[in-house]
Amino acid sequence: MKKITLILFFLPICFFGQQTVKDSIIHDNVYRSYRAYIPAIYNSSKATPLLFNFHGLTGSSFTSMWQADFRQIADTANFIIVHPQGLLNSAGQTHWNIGQIGTSINDINFISALLDSLSSKYNIDLNRVYSTGMSNGAYMSYRLACELSEKIAAIAPVAGSYISYMLTNCNPSHPTPVLHIHGDADSSSIYYGKPGVESIPNIISYWVNYNQCDTQSVLILVPNVNVNDSSTVEHYSWKNGINGVDVEHLKVINGGHTWPGSNFSSNNSGIINYDINASIEIWRFLSKYDINGLINQPTNINEFSKNKKLVKIVDLLGRERKNINNKLLLYIYDNGEVVKKINLK
């Protein structure tokens, strides 16, 4: 019998490209942990945008990484994702201090210190630092826009709001692009607010006015591509703010306390919409801006695109407006951008 020699090569396992790093810093004499996702195409010689992604009440950096998943997007768009970990409140729940009772943790200073620490390890584009989060994490994004405005270029909260006095005392330092995603059937962060907590229309009105956007919005009805999720999406845009800054709102009709497009169940309550993917919509919005406003004005858009949609002009209360400055205008959109305004009168 012929002898067969089997040679096994044991190679070290090496990870090139993307990686998830679990790390911590000491802040106020406490270890504060976080998970950072470094995309496959990260290049230390090139300044790279950073996205903070905040978990909800009782959540964790791990659950936010999976529920609000930006990793595949980051691998092609090239941005670093940071999932900070909240500490325990007086009820023993992981949380972010957004001005509520039962906590005195200085999370604003923590995030500022964390950004400084990350900037010493990675080549961060400090003009392109963004924030998103769900529920309590959405509140945290709003608080950063008010109290750490000099370091936050734009925000995209999901299923969260403002504690009323926090909005009253908001003091941003620059026009701030805001994309808000929310279900009108959210039973946790109630869409129309409650005593001490702002309604979503009030929040949007604040940022529209602060950014000096058009007070009348443009409404796009998002195609109902998933007829089985018992929900639809309305896309409102308030345009022409200072430095090209817009405010946008994706209102999920019948949507619950959920992250649209996610299959990860943590913190979800109610109907999840699958006509949109919140992570994709968020990066599409945020990536247009740096801390000075709109990065690039759209040019050379083909007005005869097959994706053209006819839309309505509505005010903050959703009332249709056809007459603007005594002119009847027809707005034509292409992939979310106005490509033509036609005077019909």
Secondary structure, DSSP 8 states (H G I E B T S, - for coil): ----------------S-EEEEEEEEETTEEEEEEEEE-TT--TTS-EEEEEEE--TT--HHHHHHHT--HHHHHHHT-EEEEE--EE-TTS-EE--SS-TT----HHHHHHHHHHHHHHHS-EEEEEEEEEEETHHHHHHHHHHHHSGGG--EEEEES---BHHHHHT---SS---EEEEEETT-SSS-TT-BTTB--HHHHHHHHHHHHT--SSEEEEE-----TTSS-EEEEEEE---GGG--EEEEEEET--BS-TT----TT-BS----SS-HHHHHHHHHTTEETTEESS---S--TT-TT-EE-EEE-TTS-B--EETTEEEEEEEETTEEEEEEE--
